[in-house]
Amino acid sequence: MKQPPDLKILAPHPVQYQAPLFRELGKADIRIDVAFYGAGAASRASYDAEFGTYFAWDIDLLTGYPHCIFNEDRVNYGFGEQIRMAPRLLLWALRGRRTPLLLMGWFAEIIWAIWALRLLLHQPTMVICETTPSSFAATAKPRWRVALLSWLLRNTSACMYIGVRNRDFLISMGVPTDRLFPAPYSIDNARFSAESERLMPEREELCRRFSIDPHLPVFLFCGKLIPKKRPLELLEAYKEAGLQDMAQLLYVGDGALHSQILRCIDDSRLKHVHCIGFLNQSQMPWAYVLGEVLCLPSDPNETWGLVVNEALTCGRPVVLSDSVGSAPDLVGPGNGWIVPQDDHAALVLTLLSAYEKRREWPKMGREGSQRLATHTFKSMATGVATALSQIAPQQSGTIREKSQE
């Protein structure tokens, strides 16, 4: 007879920063059952509105852990689609009264309904989210919605926090501290660092492939070209710092602002600004071999910024606005610069200061990679296991101890 899972997990769709966590939980002898609302781009090309393109992820996101997908078509959070999927989702989520459920965020109304029903039925429920106080305050919300979310969080069995600002948000919503458990936000550090080390001897050749001068310093923007990440503000700061002939600016990614960035480059005749478009997951280490300092001047809606983890694990220093969620966890004077949000003059001066310290970039990169010591999927799995052992000790047995071996 098949044993019931120790933990059920409900996620929106397969992504590269969750699949390794699910595999790590299995290594810790935690029996999991993962359900995805939709397939996303894990197995077929899917349209991403923010990237503005169709793509399928080119790394494996579905093997190594048991899972099911409720909607094999494109992810659709329309109310009608949620109603259609509700019977199957509710049956899966509410079955097994004693089995804890981990919600990977509250990404649709049906998830709120499942969450509330489980609490009313006294079923153990856990949640992990990225929200920070500033990201939550950035968008106006009805009072009833804030009150409902506060009630859900306060009554949830365990809340996993990815960093200090996420923890601050959960506390501000009334979550008791004894229900808070760390799950330091992570990427596949081993894959990124190994691939960047392999490619570094080939950097000159890779630079020429993208018409980049291998001998001029390279500032890097990596991500969706959308307003919240402020790629245009970075371009203006680069120009105002007078770096046009001394350093390069590389954009990796695509999105709504792509054409506007290209127009600005042409209008200003910026010969050392390059846009190489979207890179899939297997190619992402290229960005951190080509670029030497990651720049992310985002607004408060940047709840974490996993490109910061990627840059640090590849040995690159970073320039962040102070509203980026990961800033207090991952960045200090030894490995980067933090710029006050909306202070354009400070961003200009910071880029210039970073350029003047370019000989220190390798040392700063080494220090940055050391800051990721606890930001691993093993650490995340340990946090989940610790929470699980406290809310469901009768099922988890020695899970916590096994996860720490």
Buried (B, 14 or more C-beta within 10 A) or exposed (E): EEEEBBBBBBBBBBBBBBBBBBBBBBBBBBBBBBBBBBBBBBBEEBEBEBBBBEBEBEEEBBEBBEBEBBBEEBBBBEEEBBEEBBEEBBEBBBEBEEBBBBBBBBBBEBBBBBBBBBBEEEBBBBBBBBBBBBBBEBEEEEEEEEEBBBBBBBBBBBBBBBBBBBBBBBBBBEBEEEBBBBBBBBBBBEBBBEBBEEBBEEBEEBBEEBEBBEEBBBBBBBBBBBBBBBBBBBBBBBBBBEBBEBBBBBBBBBBBBBEEBEEBBEEBEBEBBBBBEBBEBEEBBBBBBBBBBBBBBBBBBBBBBBBBBBBBBBBBBBBBBBBBBBBBBBBBEBBBBBBEBBBBEBBBBBBBEBBEBBEEBEBBBEBBBEBBEEBBBBBBBBBBBBBBBBBBEEBBEEBBEBBEE
